[in-house]
């Protein structure tokens, strides 16, 4: 495939490395300096766009690409308030769009096992459920998209929890997400069940960005020849 990278920071460079190793070609590299050039991109100029930028720019980038029927993979989080609009455009234009809060295969297995664990714990009234996430200091959105996805999946399994909240203190029917930003942390997420007797912690810790980059390229390969909106759940199946 010819792949256009929107966002050429640490993640963009890691994606480039994986893509080249897998025999693909990089058609465009859109840095911050060239950000407006994204809107000149047209169907047929590349086979795929992989977008990793910031919450402030992701929506406009993705909207342009799906409007012009350019298959698009987006790993930026923090803009999902506009996700329905992108899905509607994608359906109307018969475009292909793949989004995920986290492209790591390991993280998505972590999600699936977390749902099983949450289901086992749903009747254990003595335990409080909580999520804690740690990322690098450059990450702008908080809580992380991965933590929000994890929380939403836990909520499907524990009907006594009505919503997640981004704060330390929460009522018994709320799922607390706390966030921490430290230098040189790729990403750590912990689902905890806490009682006076003991604590159960289930953690995923990313050692580097390679897993995210590989997942994004795999998503792009999966997207070829398809139309519609897809997630990592579709890829894993």
BAFI-3210 file (N, C-alpha, C; in Angstrom, 3 decimals, decimal comma, padded with zeros to 6 digits):
// residues 237
n [1|2|3|4|5|6|7|8|9|10|11|12|13|14|15|16|17|18|19|20|21|22|23|24|25|26|27|28|29|30|31|32|33|34|35|36|37|38|39|40|41|42|43|44|45|46|47|48|49|50|51|52|53|54|55|56|57|58|59|60|61|62|63|64|65|66|67|68|69|70|71|72|73|74|75|76|77|78|79|80|81|82|83|84|85|86|87|88|89|90|91|92|93|94|95|96|97|98|99|100|101|102|103|104|105|106|107|108|109|110|111|112|113|114|115|116|117|118|119|120|121|122|123|124|125|126|127|128|129|130|131|132|133|134|135|136|137|138|139|140|141|142|143|144|145|146|147|148|149|150|151|152|153|154|155|156|157|158|159|160|161|162|163|164|165|166|167|168|169|170|171|172|173|174|175|176|177|178|179|180|181|182|183|184|185|186|187|188|189|190|191|192|193|194|195|196|197|198|199|200|201|202|203|204|205|206|207|208|209|210|211|212|213|214|215|216|217|218|219|220|221|222|223|224|225|226|227|228|229|230|231|232|233|234|235|236|237]
n.u [000,834|000,321|000,893|-000,298|000,903|-000,540|000,558|003,622|005,224|006,602|004,984|004,192|006,641|007,316|005,260|005,835|008,259|007,405|005,573|007,213|008,819|006,957|006,583|005,282|004,719|005,546|003,607|003,021|004,051|002,796|003,645|003,495|004,090|003,220|000,538|-001,865|-001,777|-002,923|-005,566|-005,507|-005,292|-006,404|-008,692|-007,209|-004,623|-003,290|-003,305|-004,142|-004,744|-003,126|-003,804|-002,437|-002,536|-003,536|-006,150|-007,321|-007,036|-007,691|-010,390|-011,102|-009,163|-009,809|-012,451|-012,118|-010,754|-012,537|-014,685|-013,619|-013,332|-011,051|-009,481|-009,196|-007,341|-007,531|-005,877|-005,925|-007,195|-009,745|-011,478|-013,930|-016,528|-017,422|-017,677|-019,972|-020,772|-018,690|-019,091|-021,581|-020,930|-019,147|-020,801|-022,565|-020,817|-019,780|-017,294|-014,238|-013,430|-011,444|-011,270|-009,779|-009,241|-006,944|-004,446|-002,955|-002,576|-002,274|-003,426|-006,087|-006,739|-006,467|-008,691|-010,781|-010,416|-010,741|-013,471|-014,499|-013,503|-014,768|-017,416|-017,353|-017,013|-019,273|-021,280|-020,067|-020,351|-018,737|-016,521|-014,918|-014,799|-012,257|-010,258|-006,969|-004,766|-001,638|000,389|002,710|004,075|003,468|001,011|-002,197|-004,990|-007,142|-009,106|-007,207|-007,982|-007,939|-008,392|-011,000|-012,360|-011,912|-013,326|-015,950|-016,433|-016,305|-018,546|-020,600|-020,724|-021,239|-023,950|-024,636|-023,042|-023,343|-022,095|-018,915|-016,462|-014,152|-012,297|-010,956|-012,578|-015,681|-019,154|-020,853|-022,071|-020,615|-017,883|-014,602|-012,071|-008,714|-005,932|-002,503|000,442|003,606|007,151|008,359|006,677|005,035|002,461|000,233|-002,301|-004,597|-006,996|-008,864|-010,136|-011,279|-011,252|-011,836|-010,501|-008,819|-007,086|-007,623|-005,731|-005,530|-003,458|-002,246|000,762|002,494|005,558|006,799|006,222|005,823|003,889|001,489|001,939|002,249|-000,331|-001,839|-000,951|-001,711|-004,458|-004,855|-004,189|-006,234|-008,395|-008,386|-010,160|-012,610|-015,697|-017,190|-017,428|-015,027|-013,513|-011,029|-012,080|-013,346|-011,089|-009,686|-011,437]
n.v [-001,208|002,305|004,668|007,435|009,488|011,233|013,335|013,223|012,580|010,962|008,634|008,557|008,149|005,641|004,101|004,408|002,971|000,317|-000,061|000,068|-002,148|-004,105|-004,025|-001,863|001,472|004,845|007,481|010,148|012,521|014,229|016,799|018,987|021,445|021,175|020,870|021,983|021,102|018,650|018,931|019,118|016,639|013,978|011,438|008,498|009,423|008,223|005,030|004,733|006,454|007,122|008,424|010,178|012,584|015,300|015,976|018,374|018,668|016,275|015,601|017,305|016,494|013,753|013,975|015,275|013,268|010,997|012,141|012,379|009,808|008,369|005,683|005,450|005,328|006,020|006,961|008,905|010,233|011,789|013,337|012,254|013,153|013,990|011,721|010,395|012,030|011,595|008,876|008,995|010,466|008,693|006,514|007,707|008,383|005,982|005,292|004,138|003,614|003,344|003,178|003,460|003,485|002,463|000,768|-001,445|-004,929|-006,431|-004,736|-004,796|-007,449|-007,355|-005,694|-007,499|-009,570|-008,078|-007,534|-010,059|-010,421|-008,259|-009,088|-011,341|-010,070|-008,587|-009,128|-008,846|-007,108|-005,940|-004,886|-002,091|-000,608|000,572|002,563|003,240|005,268|005,835|008,036|009,546|012,873|014,480|013,806|014,929|014,570|013,652|011,690|009,023|007,826|005,060|004,342|005,291|003,674|001,180|001,632|001,961|-000,588|-002,106|-001,074|-002,213|-004,724|-004,527|-003,749|-002,289|-000,070|003,145|005,125|006,434|008,429|011,122|011,370|011,224|010,632|008,996|008,107|005,134|003,998|004,797|004,668|005,237|007,007|007,649|009,724|010,011|011,785|011,266|011,533|009,888|007,601|005,103|003,985|002,887|000,931|000,186|-001,909|-002,081|-003,834|-003,213|-003,927|-004,029|-006,235|-007,230|-006,493|-006,602|-006,313|-005,670|-005,326|-003,635|-002,918|-000,940|-001,296|000,061|001,959|000,260|-001,792|-000,351|000,896|-001,285|-002,395|-000,323|-000,368|-002,978|-002,603|-000,868|-002,580|-004,434|-002,844|-002,486|-002,603|-002,556|-001,047|001,120|001,374|000,516|-001,292|-002,298|-004,624|-005,804|-006,375|-008,219|-010,337]
n.w [000,000|-000,584|001,829|003,601|006,095|008,599|010,832|012,124|014,292|017,156|017,154|014,445|013,149|014,161|013,118|010,397|010,257|010,859|008,768|006,473|006,957|006,509|003,837|002,679|001,278|001,932|001,102|001,707|004,163|006,676|008,570|011,492|010,417|007,830|008,039|006,949|004,364|004,317|003,579|000,883|-000,080|-002,119|-003,332|-004,616|-004,589|-002,595|-000,920|001,651|004,706|007,747|010,796|013,392|015,451|017,170|019,600|018,845|016,083|014,837|014,131|011,922|010,093|009,719|008,824|006,342|004,909|004,890|003,588|001,059|000,300|001,077|002,452|005,953|008,934|012,315|015,218|017,100|020,122|022,205|020,723|020,302|020,613|018,201|016,740|015,770|013,650|011,830|011,320|010,049|007,713|006,576|005,991|004,155|002,074|001,420|002,434|004,053|007,356|010,220|013,642|016,881|020,382|021,268|019,604|020,160|020,095|022,393|024,358|023,532|023,941|026,693|027,233|026,619|028,498|030,797|030,737|031,306|033,914|035,218|034,995|036,649|039,066|039,549|041,406|043,815|046,395|048,310|047,150|045,691|042,502|040,336|038,078|037,019|035,209|033,539|031,735|029,372|029,749|027,583|026,633|025,807|026,256|028,961|031,045|029,468|026,154|026,059|028,746|029,028|027,175|028,415|030,808|029,818|028,838|031,179|032,487|030,996|032,007|034,691|036,085|038,341|038,355|037,198|035,680|034,507|036,194|036,177|038,545|041,896|044,182|044,354|044,062|045,320|043,073|040,890|038,581|039,164|037,461|037,561|036,708|035,706|034,899|033,751|033,058|030,103|030,018|028,385|028,477|030,910|032,287|034,797|036,157|039,023|041,865|044,954|048,368|051,969|052,766|050,715|047,577|044,132|041,322|037,897|035,243|032,341|030,778|028,633|026,948|024,911|021,845|019,751|019,610|019,328|016,870|015,104|015,304|014,146|011,482|010,786|010,992|008,838|006,709|007,004|006,307|003,570|000,530|001,746|002,932|005,326|008,957|011,322|014,099|016,551|017,554|015,383|013,844|015,462|015,425]
ca.u [000,000|000,850|000,321|-000,053|000,954|-000,926|001,221|004,920|005,990|007,150|004,139|004,275|007,927|007,258|004,367|006,612|009,216|006,670|004,990|008,277|009,213|005,914|006,563|004,465|005,435|004,995|003,339|003,016|004,345|002,268|004,113|002,755|004,364|002,484|-000,790|-002,930|-001,678|-003,804|-006,840|-005,301|-005,206|-007,577|-008,821|-006,313|-003,252|-002,712|-004,232|-004,532|-004,262|-003,052|-003,852|-002,078|-002,153|-003,993|-007,613|-007,758|-006,978|-008,052|-011,720|-011,066|-008,352|-010,571|-013,614|-011,682|-010,380|-013,691|-015,484|-012,987|-013,258|-009,702|-009,510|-008,536|-007,152|-007,271|-005,533|-006,027|-008,366|-010,099|-012,359|-015,013|-017,835|-017,770|-017,552|-021,203|-020,747|-017,776|-019,758|-022,628|-020,265|-018,564|-021,908|-023,075|-019,810|-019,283|-015,867|-013,755|-012,851|-011,092|-010,861|-009,549|-008,566|-005,630|-004,262|-002,162|-003,296|-002,244|-004,420|-007,426|-006,937|-006,684|-010,092|-011,678|-010,280|-011,311|-014,923|-014,757|-013,237|-015,837|-018,619|-017,174|-017,029|-020,457|-022,094|-019,225|-020,700|-017,710|-015,405|-015,067|-014,120|-011,562|-009,264|-005,902|-003,943|-000,425|000,954|003,785|003,647|003,024|-000,353|-003,051|-006,310|-007,166|-008,423|-006,825|-009,034|-007,895|-009,055|-012,428|-012,845|-011,924|-014,431|-017,224|-016,617|-016,616|-019,924|-021,532|-020,741|-021,560|-025,115|-024,737|-022,284|-024,152|-021,263|-017,548|-016,141|-012,712|-011,947|-010,550|-013,730|-016,878|-020,211|-020,795|-022,551|-019,780|-016,564|-013,601|-010,847|-007,698|-004,895|-001,191|001,326|004,998|008,065|008,820|005,779|004,291|001,050|-000,093|-003,706|-004,887|-008,358|-008,742|-011,293|-010,665|-012,077|-011,080|-009,749|-007,764|-007,207|-007,311|-005,261|-005,283|-002,707|-001,508|001,828|003,182|006,990|007,201|005,142|005,809|002,609|000,476|002,252|001,923|-001,789|-002,355|-000,660|-002,606|-005,791|-004,854|-004,228|-007,584|-009,365|-008,317|-011,265|-013,824|-016,328|-017,850|-016,700|-014,491|-012,726|-010,121|-012,887|-013,495|-009,786|-009,349|-012,308]
ca.v [000,000|003,648|005,147|008,825|009,646|012,540|013,305|012,571|012,630|009,674|007,545|008,527|007,540|004,209|003,512|004,356|001,871|-000,951|-000,143|-000,260|-003,538|-004,981|-003,902|-000,741|002,678|006,074|008,423|011,508|012,712|015,540|017,283|020,171|022,548|020,916|020,400|022,422|020,356|017,482|019,215|019,024|015,217|013,512|010,018|008,022|009,880|007,274|003,929|004,710|007,477|006,793|009,715|010,278|013,972|015,809|016,098|019,622|018,606|014,958|015,566|017,912|015,618|012,545|014,358|015,503|012,003|010,144|012,819|012,144|008,348|007,863|004,812|006,172|004,747|007,112|006,561|010,052|010,223|013,092|014,066|011,337|013,822|014,158|010,430|010,075|012,766|010,881|007,632|009,348|010,815|007,461|005,748|008,421|008,391|004,612|005,331|003,151|004,298|002,436|003,970|002,725|004,259|001,855|-000,211|-002,581|-006,199|-006,789|-003,933|-005,243|-008,687|-006,840|-005,267|-008,654|-010,262|-007,182|-007,734|-011,317|-010,161|-007,402|-009,918|-012,176|-009,231|-007,723|-009,402|-008,726|-005,760|-005,409|-004,352|-000,865|-000,731|001,801|002,491|004,238|005,257|006,652|008,299|010,532|014,245|015,148|013,404|016,073|014,237|012,974|010,397|008,522|007,129|003,652|004,236|005,483|002,434|000,164|001,951|001,691|-002,037|-002,569|-000,680|-003,150|-005,966|-004,259|-002,853|-001,421|001,143|003,899|005,959|006,647|009,818|011,381|011,957|010,255|010,265|008,714|007,440|003,676|003,574|005,417|004,082|006,297|006,942|008,630|009,857|010,486|012,086|011,160|011,489|008,642|006,464|004,851|003,810|001,839|000,965|-000,794|-002,086|-002,545|-004,126|-002,921|-004,141|-003,935|-007,484|-007,382|-005,739|-007,303|-005,400|-006,252|-004,232|-003,707|-001,926|-000,899|-001,024|000,993|002,287|-000,674|-002,501|000,559|001,118|-002,510|-002,495|000,652|-000,875|-004,129|-002,052|-000,381|-003,744|-004,983|-001,917|-002,464|-003,236|-002,531|000,226|001,026|001,817|-000,676|-001,121|-003,414|-005,831|-006,409|-006,905|-009,412|-011,437]
ca.w [000,000|-000,381|003,084|003,982|007,545|009,117|012,135|011,916|015,529|017,585|016,658|012,997|012,746|014,487|012,106|009,149|010,360|010,751|007,426|005,523|007,220|005,978|002,394|002,214|000,858|002,509|000,007|002,242|005,587|007,042|009,863|011,946|009,479|006,587|008,458|006,030|003,107|004,421|002,923|-000,565|-000,413|-002,847|-003,626|-005,657|-004,356|-001,640|-000,635|003,056|005,621|009,176|011,470|014,810|015,672|018,463|019,623|018,215|014,623|014,298|013,520|010,591|009,239|009,393|008,025|004,962|004,259|004,610|002,563|-000,236|000,104|001,321|003,636|007,037|010,265|013,254|016,572|017,999|020,992|022,746|019,801|019,979|020,598|016,786|016,061|015,024|012,379|010,940|010,910|009,078|006,461|006,048|005,408|002,979|001,005|001,276|002,745|005,020|008,517|011,327|014,802|018,125|021,422|021,431|018,532|020,615|020,194|023,809|025,072|023,184|024,711|028,049|027,290|026,632|029,790|031,805|030,743|032,030|035,325|035,724|035,125|037,843|040,270|039,592|042,593|045,019|046,861|049,218|046,371|044,903|041,212|039,962|037,000|037,092|033,992|033,560|030,415|029,276|030,033|026,362|026,280|026,092|026,781|030,254|031,017|028,154|025,425|026,460|030,042|028,810|026,558|029,471|031,715|029,151|028,762|032,543|032,780|030,358|032,779|036,099|036,009|039,513|038,066|036,239|034,822|034,982|036,525|036,173|039,837|042,905|044,986|043,579|044,816|045,120|041,750|039,865|038,347|039,214|036,658|037,936|035,683|036,146|033,778|034,172|031,911|029,484|030,257|027,147|028,822|031,873|032,697|035,840|036,640|040,403|042,698|046,249|049,558|053,220|052,953|049,709|046,331|042,884|040,282|036,578|034,625|031,083|030,723|027,335|027,090|023,854|020,906|018,627|019,565|018,787|015,457|014,380|015,243|013,188|010,136|010,591|010,748|007,459|005,821|007,142|005,726|002,106|-000,175|002,561|003,264|006,627|010,145|011,967|015,316|016,820|017,762|014,050|013,425|016,250|015,002]
c.u [000,862|000,135|000,704|-000,126|000,578|-000,497|002,513|005,823|006,512|006,323|004,229|005,539|007,941|006,358|005,090|007,565|008,534|006,123|006,037|008,736|008,221|005,701|005,718|005,354|004,769|004,854|003,421|003,382|003,907|002,713|003,234|002,908|003,547|001,029|-001,890|-002,899|-002,532|-005,061|-006,720|-005,305|-006,511|-007,528|-007,900|-004,876|-002,528|-003,738|-004,832|-003,975|-004,210|-002,860|-003,540|-001,616|-002,557|-005,508|-008,126|-007,838|-007,530|-009,381|-011,705|-010,262|-009,153|-011,765|-013,225|-011,435|-011,598|-014,619|-014,942|-012,678|-011,825|-009,754|-008,631|-008,512|-006,807|-007,016|-005,562|-007,291|-008,653|-011,018|-013,650|-016,412|-018,334|-017,812|-018,800|-021,228|-019,844|-018,412|-020,829|-022,027|-019,729|-019,640|-022,401|-022,112|-019,294|-017,760|-015,525|-013,017|-012,637|-010,617|-010,674|-008,902|-007,167|-005,491|-003,432|-003,032|-003,363|-003,277|-005,830|-007,746|-007,201|-008,133|-011,020|-011,620|-010,867|-012,827|-015,295|-014,577|-014,343|-017,127|-018,540|-017,348|-018,345|-021,324|-021,317|-019,352|-019,631|-016,547|-015,798|-014,238|-013,494|-010,582|-008,239|-005,063|-002,778|000,078|002,063|003,224|003,153|001,579|-001,345|-004,393|-006,196|-008,618|-008,070|-008,016|-009,097|-008,616|-010,564|-013,042|-012,944|-013,108|-015,775|-017,495|-016,924|-018,075|-020,935|-021,703|-021,190|-022,711|-025,282|-023,953|-022,988|-023,323|-019,839|-017,350|-014,630|-012,319|-011,655|-011,751|-014,941|-017,903|-020,157|-021,244|-021,794|-018,419|-015,535|-012,436|-009,903|-006,557|-003,627|-000,335|002,761|005,901|008,310|007,982|004,932|002,809|000,847|-001,532|-003,965|-006,357|-008,268|-010,108|-010,782|-011,667|-011,223|-010,165|-008,584|-008,045|-006,825|-006,944|-005,015|-004,708|-002,173|-000,496|002,534|004,647|007,492|006,013|004,980|004,469|001,498|000,681|001,896|000,415|-002,387|-002,125|-001,535|-004,034|-005,903|-004,911|-005,627|-008,599|-009,426|-009,467|-012,580|-014,421|-017,078|-016,945|-016,302|-013,674|-011,814|-010,874|-013,109|-012,195|-009,452|-010,201|-011,892]
c.v [001,248|004,226|006,603|008,921|011,076|012,579|012,531|012,817|011,252|008,505|007,434|007,856|006,042|003,477|003,374|003,152|000,518|-001,122|-000,540|-001,695|-004,515|-004,771|-002,782|000,456|003,890|007,107|009,872|011,469|014,123|015,886|018,455|021,328|022,409|020,545|020,777|021,692|019,095|017,705|019,293|017,569|014,746|011,990|009,631|008,436|009,009|006,191|004,011|005,935|006,883|008,105|009,573|011,709|014,407|015,924|017,329|019,514|017,315|014,962|016,130|017,061|014,409|012,889|014,581|014,175|011,142|010,804|012,550|010,664|007,818|006,978|005,383|005,368|005,896|006,567|007,705|009,925|011,651|013,913|013,288|011,930|013,992|012,828|010,082|010,788|012,077|009,587|007,911|009,698|009,557|006,607|006,397|008,334|006,993|004,569|004,238|003,880|003,300|003,304|003,060|003,659|003,716|000,730|-001,421|-003,838|-006,626|-006,032|-004,430|-006,617|-008,342|-006,385|-006,474|-009,403|-009,410|-007,328|-009,007|-011,102|-009,301|-008,187|-010,805|-011,359|-008,476|-007,938|-009,309|-007,310|-005,136|-004,750|-003,066|-001,025|000,606|001,523|003,589|004,122|006,231|006,803|009,334|011,948|014,991|014,824|014,469|015,686|013,427|012,893|009,990|007,854|005,656|003,444|004,381|004,240|001,321|000,393|001,607|000,198|-002,629|-002,250|-001,633|-004,427|-005,782|-003,264|-001,944|-000,121|001,900|004,738|005,971|008,144|009,973|012,109|010,850|009,737|010,038|008,045|005,942|003,206|004,233|004,726|005,202|006,003|008,036|008,575|010,435|010,714|012,168|011,126|010,054|007,415|006,271|004,694|002,635|002,017|-000,158|-000,755|-002,721|-002,812|-004,139|-003,158|-003,945|-005,142|-007,592|-006,498|-006,647|-006,252|-006,176|-005,145|-004,595|-002,575|-002,019|-000,535|-000,017|001,204|001,252|-001,393|-001,654|000,736|-000,105|-002,656|-001,541|000,196|-002,087|-003,658|-001,537|-001,506|-004,369|-004,153|-001,984|-003,250|-003,211|-001,128|000,032|001,523|000,594|-000,296|-002,326|-004,714|-006,556|-007,047|-008,198|-010,604|-012,009]
c.w [000,000|000,839|003,302|005,499|007,903|010,577|011,988|013,126|015,874|017,064|015,148|012,504|013,057|013,496|010,771|009,163|010,166|009,336|006,390|005,697|006,602|004,477|001,837|001,858|001,487|001,399|000,463|003,716|005,952|008,468|010,302|010,965|008,194|006,859|007,477|004,704|003,125|003,579|001,400|-001,034|-001,049|-003,051|-004,779|-005,469|-003,333|-001,373|000,757|003,756|007,028|009,919|012,960|015,053|017,076|018,433|018,883|016,686|014,026|013,560|012,100|009,619|008,769|008,512|006,573|004,250|003,945|003,591|001,168|-000,478|000,160|002,567|004,752|008,318|011,205|014,656|017,559|018,839|021,461|021,858|019,525|020,119|019,171|016,024|015,247|013,680|011,367|010,444|009,863|007,714|005,785|005,369|004,119|001,800|000,681|001,434|003,743|006,135|009,643|012,488|016,010|019,127|021,670|020,409|018,946|020,712|021,658|024,619|024,767|023,770|026,174|028,228|027,444|027,961|030,915|031,881|031,498|033,531|035,939|035,914|036,362|039,128|040,474|040,823|043,897|045,576|047,751|048,477|045,642|043,629|040,829|038,826|037,222|035,825|034,133|032,132|030,507|029,409|028,795|025,992|026,735|026,709|028,076|030,722|029,583|027,485|025,790|027,784|029,902|028,171|027,591|030,404|031,080|029,040|030,130|032,876|032,148|031,164|034,230|036,159|037,220|039,342|036,943|035,273|035,356|035,237|036,593|037,450|040,837|043,696|044,085|044,484|044,529|043,745|040,597|039,785|038,240|038,275|037,154|036,928|036,282|034,912|034,275|032,937|031,434|029,858|029,008|027,422|029,755|032,310|033,694|036,220|038,018|041,027|044,135|047,378|050,802|053,419|051,983|048,501|045,164|041,848|038,996|035,704|033,248|031,070|029,380|027,546|026,058|022,919|019,791|018,490|018,983|017,282|014,621|014,232|014,230|011,754|009,824|010,299|009,316|006,441|005,821|006,365|004,201|001,479|000,572|002,572|004,568|007,733|010,951|013,203|015,490|017,089|016,441|013,585|014,161|015,847|013,655]
res [x|x|x|x|x|x|x|x|x|x|x|x|x|x|x|x|x|x|x|x|x|x|x|x|x|x|x|x|x|x|x|x|x|x|x|x|x|x|x|x|x|x|x|x|x|x|x|x|x|x|x|x|x|x|x|x|x|x|x|x|x|x|x|x|x|x|x|x|x|x|x|x|x|x|x|x|x|x|x|x|x|x|x|x|x|x|x|x|x|x|x|x|x|x|x|x|x|x|x|x|x|x|x|x|x|x|x|x|x|x|x|x|x|x|x|x|x|x|x|x|x|x|x|x|x|x|x|x|x|x|x|x|x|x|x|x|x|x|x|x|x|x|x|x|x|x|x|x|x|x|x|x|x|x|x|x|x|x|x|x|x|x|x|x|x|x|x|x|x|x|x|x|x|x|x|x|x|x|x|x|x|x|x|x|x|x|x|x|x|x|x|x|x|x|x|x|x|x|x|x|x|x|x|x|x|x|x|x|x|x|x|x|x|x|x|x|x|x|x|x|x|x|x|x|x|x|x|x|x|x|x|x|x|x|x|x|x]
***
